Amino acid sequence: MAPQAPSAAAHPDSKDLLIVGPGVLGSHLGKLWLDKFPGATVVGQTNTHTNHDRLRSLGLQPRTKADASSERYPYILFAAPPSGSEDYVGEVKSALKLWDGSGCFVYTGSAGIYSAEDGSEVREESPTSPLGKDDRTDRLISVEQAVLEGQGCVVRLAGLYHAQRGAHTFFLRMGKVPRWGGYTVNLIHYEDAARLAAAVLQGDGAQQPYRGRVFLGADGAPIIFEDMMDATVASGAYSGAVEFTGQEDVKKGKILNNAMTKEALNWQPKYKSYKDFMAAGARDWYTDNPVEGAPHKD
């Protein structure tokens, strides 16, 4: 039977949270939320029962989308990827209907929708790609529009990684990568992304809950592909080597500047940079709470 959460009308100070898509980021945020609000109910809504035992081990109450009813929540995190739905915009709009409007609704989006690719600086308010670029970007932009129109908030995230997951593990599996090694990427550790989304949900730094705001999640230490993989191999935590075989490209990436987000939320990343993370041995919460296998030595 699906867990039934009390409505905010019955409990106006409720910290109950619904996480749609409690995967790598969402499950850790659920753990953080329960640590801060021990009396809260955190429901993790999935498409299947596959990860329900793991969610229970973290204190979350799992349910499938098919088990959902009409109960509404003061706090909702939508962290499900586009790949899990044929109608991604529709899924987000359905989740918005489950929000009672009292706390905050947060959608974790992608900084990949910014139009800049010439190595220039990008901030929260910088232009995004126009509709029509490609189907994936169009979906992400359409979802953001729906969230912001519904007075929810968007957290645009840089490239996500942790010890067992990220571009570094993908490149290690490939060996030879047909990309230009000088391309600049921006990164953020999954733990820091979860902490950032939680700060928006809680309204950190604001007198009232956030409404219709865009935040930007990055560690503030952009890095080129070659340096990223050199740091990975030098950590000693991974096996293998990577060779970038692509030629220099007119597309050079972008530099994310999220000073506005950091100031508004009084937030700083735990993992200051990818290089620092790797130099410290590439160990994190996910090392002891694995979500999936990856080419990490232990």
Backbone hydrogen bonds, N-H to C=O, Kabsch-Sander energy under -0.5 kcal/mol:
donor,donor_aa,acceptor,acceptor_aa,energy
5,A,3,P,-0.6
10,A,7,S,-0.5
11,H,7,S,-1.5
14,S,11,H,-2.1
17,L,41,T,-2.5
18,L,75,Y,-2.4
19,I,17,L,-0.5
19,I,43,V,-3.3
20,V,18,L,-0.6
20,V,77,L,-3.0
21,G,19,I,-0.8
21,G,45,Q,-2.3
23,G,21,G,-2.2
27,S,23,G,-2.1
28,H,24,V,-0.7
29,L,25,L,-2.2
30,G,26,G,-2.3
31,K,27,S,-1.7
32,L,28,H,-2.4
33,W,29,L,-2.7
34,L,30,G,-2.1
35,D,31,K,-2.0
36,K,32,L,-1.8
37,F,33,W,-2.9
40,A,37,F,-2.2
42,V,40,A,-0.5
43,V,17,L,-2.7
43,V,41,T,-0.6
44,G,61,Q,-1.8
45,Q,19,I,-3.0
45,Q,43,V,-0.6
46,T,44,G,-0.6
46,T,63,R,-2.6
52,H,49,H,-1.8
55,L,51,N,-2.1
56,R,52,H,-2.4
57,S,53,D,-1.9
58,L,54,R,-0.9
58,L,55,L,-0.8
59,G,56,R,-1.5
60,L,55,L,-2.3
61,Q,42,V,-3.0
63,R,44,G,-2.3
65,K,46,T,-2.2
67,D,64,T,-1.1
68,A,64,T,-0.6
68,A,65,K,-1.0
73,Y,98,L,-3.1
75,Y,16,D,-1.1
76,I,104,C,-2.1
77,L,18,L,-2.7
78,F,76,I,-0.5
78,F,106,V,-3.2
79,A,20,V,-2.9
79,A,77,L,-0.7
80,A,20,V,-0.7
84,G,81,P,-1.5
85,S,82,P,-1.7
91,E,87,D,-2.1
92,V,88,Y,-2.0
93,K,89,V,-2.3
94,S,90,G,-2.1
95,A,91,E,-1.9
96,L,92,V,-2.3
97,K,93,K,-1.2
98,L,95,A,-1.4
99,W,96,L,-1.4
100,D,73,Y,-2.5
103,G,74,P,-0.8
104,C,74,P,-1.4
106,V,76,I,-2.8
107,Y,153,C,-2.6
108,T,78,F,-2.1
109,G,107,Y,-0.9
109,G,155,V,-1.8
111,A,157,L,-2.6
113,I,110,S,-1.2
114,Y,111,A,-1.5
115,S,127,P,-1.9
119,G,253,G,-3.0
122,V,255,I,-3.3
126,S,123,R,-1.7
129,S,113,I,-3.5
133,K,130,P,-1.2
138,D,134,D,-2.4
139,R,135,D,-2.2
140,L,136,R,-2.1
141,I,137,T,-2.5
142,S,138,D,-2.4
143,V,139,R,-2.3
144,E,140,L,-2.3
145,Q,141,I,-2.3
146,A,142,S,-1.9
147,V,143,V,-2.5
148,L,144,E,-2.9
149,E,145,Q,-2.4
150,G,146,A,-1.4
151,Q,148,L,-1.5
152,G,147,V,-2.9
153,C,105,F,-3.1
154,V,213,R,-2.6
155,V,107,Y,-2.6
156,R,154,V,-0.6
156,R,215,F,-3.0
157,L,109,G,-1.5
157,L,155,V,-0.6
158,A,217,G,-2.5
159,G,186,N,-2.4
161,Y,188,I,-1.3
162,H,165,R,-2.8
165,R,162,H,-1.0
170,F,166,G,-1.7
171,F,167,A,-2.9
172,L,168,H,-1.9
173,R,169,T,-1.7
174,M,170,F,-1.5
175,G,171,F,-2.7
176,K,174,M,-1.9
177,V,175,G,-0.6
177,V,243,E,-3.2
179,R,177,V,-2.1
183,Y,180,W,-1.6
184,T,252,K,-2.0
185,V,223,I,-3.1
188,I,159,G,-2.3
190,Y,161,Y,-2.3
193,A,189,H,-2.4
194,A,190,Y,-2.4
195,R,191,E,-2.2
196,L,192,D,-2.3
197,A,193,A,-2.4
198,A,194,A,-2.2
199,A,195,R,-1.8
200,V,196,L,-1.8
201,L,197,A,-2.3
202,Q,198,A,-2.5
203,G,199,A,-0.9
203,G,200,V,-0.6
204,D,199,A,-2.5
206,A,203,G,-2.3
212,G,151,Q,-0.6
215,F,154,V,-3.0
217,G,156,R,-3.4
218,A,216,L,-0.6
219,D,187,L,-2.6
223,I,185,V,-2.6
225,F,183,Y,-1.7
226,E,181,G,-2.6
228,M,224,I,-2.2
229,M,225,F,-2.4
230,D,226,E,-2.3
231,A,227,D,-2.2
232,T,228,M,-1.7
233,V,229,M,-2.4
234,A,230,D,-2.3
235,S,231,A,-1.0
235,S,232,T,-0.6
236,G,233,V,-1.4
239,S,295,P,-0.7
243,E,175,G,-2.9
245,T,177,V,-2.8
245,T,243,E,-0.6
246,G,177,V,-0.7
246,G,179,R,-2.0
252,K,117,E,-2.8
252,K,250,V,-0.8
253,G,117,E,-1.1
254,K,184,T,-0.6
255,I,120,S,-2.6
256,L,254,K,-0.6
257,N,122,V,-3.3
258,N,256,L,-0.6
262,K,258,N,-2.4
263,E,259,A,-2.3
264,A,260,M,-2.5
265,L,261,T,-2.2
266,N,262,K,-1.0
267,W,262,K,-1.7
272,K,270,K,-0.9
277,F,273,S,-2.0
278,M,274,Y,-2.4
279,A,275,K,-2.7
280,A,276,D,-1.5
281,G,278,M,-1.8
282,A,277,F,-2.1
287,T,284,D,-1.1
288,D,284,D,-0.8
288,D,285,W,-0.5
289,N,285,W,-0.9
296,H,294,A,-2.5
297,K,237,A,-2.9
